[in-house]
Amino acid sequence: MWGALIGAGGASAFMLVNGAALGSPWVWIVAAGWVCAIVVFAWAVLVRPRRFEQLEPPSKQASTIYLVSVVAMIVLIVGGARLLASFDRSELTVAWVVCVVGAHFVPFARAFGRAMFRVMGWGMLVIGIVGLAVGFAASAVAAVAGVAAGLWMFAVMVADAVGGPLVNGRRPDSTVPRAPH
């Protein structure tokens, strides 16, 4: 539950900060989309009755994977932002951040036995790469990538909360029984 709330904060930041960068009328459209996303998220994660599956104990390397992923994310965000600034392309930083944040989620899937992280991470990585590639031609696309990343995060967290099979995969060696439906 705490992870979902932290994720909702990150998704909100992606949407609201980058929606504001798009200017009017998009700022209001993104704000309305964010309100809808928050309502659906709150219903699926906080209000809707659900059974919690017994989670796998984290792998022995989970703490190390988490720490290395977070440190690498911070270093890559700062380094990439500086590199983009040196080429006078700071407007692409948000797409770079989406790539790096997405990439930092991918190893969590194995470390914590949650496919949701793989789905969230790869989806964000694709969104960020498209934002970077197209952003070189139309810089506003980078901000759109930030909004799309926030929406993607909300969608994956909601799918996880309602039991979507794409995000609820488990480690192949799992011995923990599934929760009853």
N, C-alpha and C positions, 0 to 999 in steps of 0.2 A: 504494500500500500504506500509506504513512504517513497519508494522508487517511482511509483506512478505520479505522486504529487510533485516530486522533483522534476520528472519528465514533463508534467503539465506546465510547470514554471518555465522550463526551457522552450517548450513549444510555443507558449504564450509570448515569450521574448522574441523568438524568431518571427512570429506573425505580426506582433504589434510594432516592433521597431522597424521592420522592413515594410510593413503596410504604410507607416507614416512616411517613409522615404519615397513612396510611389505618388504621393500628392493626391489632390482631390480629383475625382470622386472616389478613387481607389482606397484611400484611407478609411472611408466610411464603409465601403464594401467589405474590406478586410476586417474591420472592427465588427461588423455584423456576422461575418463568417466565424470570427473568433468567439463571439457570444454563443453562436450555435454549437461550435466545437466544445466549449466549456460546459454547456448544458448537457450535451450528449455524454461527454466524459464524466461529469458528476453523476449522471444517472447510472451509467454502466459501471463505474468504479466505486462510487461512494454510496449510492442509494439502492440500486437493484440488489435484491437478495441473491446470493450466490454461494456456492460451496467452494472452499479453497482447497486446491489440490495440495497434497503433501509434497513439499519441495525437496528436490535432491539436495543433499548436503553439497556445498560448493567443493569443487576439486581442490586438491592440495595446493595447486598453483594459483588458485583464484585470486588471492590477495596480491600476489606478485603480478599477475596479468592485469588486474585492476590498476595497481599503482603505475606500472610501466605504461599502460594505455593512457592514463590521465596525464602523466608527465609528458609523454610523447605528444599528446594532443595540444597541451599548452605550448610546448616548444615549436611545434609545427604551425600552430595558429600565429604565434608572434613572428616566427621566421618568415612564413608565407606573406603575412601582412606587410612586413618590412620590404620583402622582395617586390611585391606588387606596387608598393609606394615608390620604390626606386625606379620603376618603369612608368610612373604616373598613372597607375591603374588601381588606385585604392578603392574605387567603387566596386571592384570585383572581390574585395575581401570577404564579403558576406558569403559568396558562393564558395570561396576557399574554406571558410569556417564550416559551412554545411558539409563539405567533403571530409574534413578532418574529424568533425564530431561524429559523422556517420561511420568513418573508418574505426574510430575508437570503440564503437559499440560491437563491431563484428567479433572480436575475440571473447567478448563477454558470453556469447552463446555457448561456447564450449566450457568456459570456466564456471559458469553458473547453471549450465544445463537448461537454458531457456532459448528456444528458437526465435522468440520475439526479438531478441537483440540482433540476430543475424538479419531478420527481415527489416527491422528498423534501420540498421546500419547500412546494408546494401542499398536500400531504397534512398536513404539520404545521400549516399555516395553518388548514385546515379543523378539525383536531382542537382547536387553540387557540380558535378562534371558538366552536365548540360548547361547549368547557370554560368560556369566559367567559359565554356566553348561559345555559347551564343552571346554571352556578355561582352566578349571582345568586339562584337559587331553592334550590339545594342545594350548599353550598360545598365539600363533599367531591368534587364532580365536577371541580373544578379540579385536584386531586391526581390523579384518575383520568386527566385529560388529559395530565398529565406522564408517567405510566406508559405511556399509549397512544402518546405521541410517541416515547418510547424504543423501544418495540416496533416502531413504524413505521420508525424509523431503521434498526434492525437488519434488518428485512424488505427495505428498499430496498437496503441494502448487500449483503445476501446475493443478492438478485435480480441486482444488477449483477455480482457475482462469478461467478454461474453463467450469465450471458449472457442474462438476461431481456430480451426485445425492448422492453418498456415503458420500461426504464431505460437501454437501450444505444443510444438514438437518437443521431444525429450532426448536426452543422451541415449545412444544405442545400448549402452551397458546399464541402463537404469534398472534398479531393483525395487524402487519405490512404487507401491501400487497407485493406480489412478484413482481420483476422487469419483464417487458415484455421480451419475447425472441425475 
